[in-house]
C-alpha cells in the first residue's frame, strides 16, 4: 500500500457510512431539527436523543444499536492501525504530528491524546524526534 493509499484509508470516517447516515442526523436550528425528525421518522422530540452530545440526534429506540456500532467501528479501526507495519504506523503518526502543527508548536499533546492508546507514547515521541531532527 502506498503512503497516499494508507492515508486515504486512515482518513475514512465511519460517520460517512450508510448505517450512520441513515440513523443519525445533525441539527443546529429548529428547521434542521424538523427536517431531521422527518427523515428519522420521529413524530415528536420525545422520541429523540443524542449519543455524542455534538448536535447529533437519533431515535431513542435505535440509540443503543448506534452506540454499539460506533464502538465496534472504533475497535476495528484500532485493530487495523495496530496491524500496520512499523513504517506504516510511523506514516500515520507523522501525518497527525504535521496535521496538528506539532513541529511548529512543540506541543504533541493533541496527537498523544488521539493515538496513545493505539501506538503508545514512546512510539509517538520517536517519530516526533525523527521528524524534528530532519527539519534542522
C-alpha atoms as one frame of an Amber mdcrd trajectory, in Angstrom:
protein
   0.000   0.000   0.000   1.429   3.398  -0.939   1.624   6.214   1.602  -1.198
   8.016  -0.224  -3.438   4.923  -0.127  -2.605   4.364   3.528  -3.509   7.929
   4.465  -6.676   7.801   2.372  -7.831   4.719   4.265  -6.780   6.277   7.583
  -8.850   9.396   6.912 -12.022   7.392   6.192 -14.707   8.370   8.669 -17.402
   5.993   9.858 -19.786   8.958  10.062 -19.889   8.733   6.266 -21.005   5.103
   6.247 -24.561   4.273   5.224 -25.669   2.900   8.627 -24.666   6.116  10.394
 -26.128   8.419   7.739 -29.463   6.553   7.860 -29.780   6.585  11.644 -28.161
   9.817  12.843 -28.830  13.413  11.883 -27.322  16.683  12.994 -29.486  19.650
  13.886 -28.365  23.086  14.987 -31.587  25.004  14.317 -35.334  24.437  14.562
 -35.559  23.997  10.793 -32.791  21.357  10.808 -34.471  19.639  13.763 -37.790
  19.439  11.903 -36.055  18.082   8.777 -34.126  15.535  10.846 -37.262  14.403
  12.668 -38.983  13.838   9.341 -36.004  11.958   7.896 -35.649   9.766  11.000
 -39.400   9.146  11.248 -39.942  10.825  14.627 -43.364  12.276  15.383 -42.132
  14.427  18.279 -38.944  15.435  20.094 -39.580  12.957  22.916 -38.641  10.138
  20.517 -35.145  11.605  20.032 -31.866  11.580  21.922 -28.220  12.470  21.398
 -25.406   9.954  21.622 -22.342  12.139  21.166 -23.675  15.446  22.530 -22.488
  17.375  19.494 -25.696  18.292  17.696 -26.390  14.692  16.747 -29.844  13.220
  17.119 -31.282   9.769  16.644 -34.322   7.790  17.636 -34.151   6.670  21.266
 -35.127   3.151  20.216 -32.022   2.996  17.950 -29.577   4.702  20.330 -28.103
   1.525  21.847 -27.623  -0.069  18.435 -25.925   3.077  17.101 -23.682   3.372
  20.161 -22.639  -0.283  19.906 -21.987   0.126  16.175 -19.836   3.201  16.856
 -17.805   1.343  19.483 -17.325  -1.562  17.067 -16.143   0.832  14.342 -13.604
   2.383  16.722 -12.344  -1.047  17.806 -11.966  -2.191  14.197 -10.043   0.986
  13.374  -7.720   0.473  16.351  -7.104  -3.147  15.349  -6.353  -2.092  11.777
  -3.923   0.607  12.923  -2.153  -1.793  15.259  -1.887  -4.385  12.453   0.081
  -1.994  10.250   3.802  -2.396   9.773   6.124  -0.210  11.848   6.765   2.001
   8.801   3.036   2.399   8.097   2.363   3.271  11.729   5.059   5.931  11.554
   3.422   7.389   8.432   0.152   7.764  10.364   1.871   9.284  13.398   3.868
  11.674  11.218   0.684  12.702   9.398  -1.013  13.567  12.696   2.046  15.386
  14.064   2.074  17.631  10.996  -1.723  17.858  10.930  -1.710  19.213  14.497
   1.269  21.508  13.753   3.319  19.832  16.472   6.625  20.665  14.797   5.620
  24.321  14.906   4.109  24.471  18.413   6.258  21.739  20.010   3.054  20.547
  21.708   2.421  16.884  20.935  -0.436  16.518  23.425  -3.183  16.537  20.753
  -1.507  13.624  18.960  -0.800  11.785  22.201  -4.470  12.163  23.158  -5.505
  10.873  19.742  -3.076   7.969  19.295  -1.513   6.981  22.619  -3.976   4.130
  23.186  -3.214   2.833  19.695   0.555   3.217  19.310   1.872   4.334  22.686
   3.618   7.460  23.881   7.158   6.233  23.198   6.431   5.456  19.558   4.837
   8.885  19.058   7.872  10.556  20.659  10.293   8.599  18.467   8.521   9.767
  15.321   8.358  13.330  16.652  12.109  13.336  17.339  12.776  11.827  13.917
  10.876  14.487  12.020  12.149  17.393  14.115  15.762  16.247  13.554  15.068
  16.164   9.814  13.986  19.806   9.908  17.237  21.022  11.419
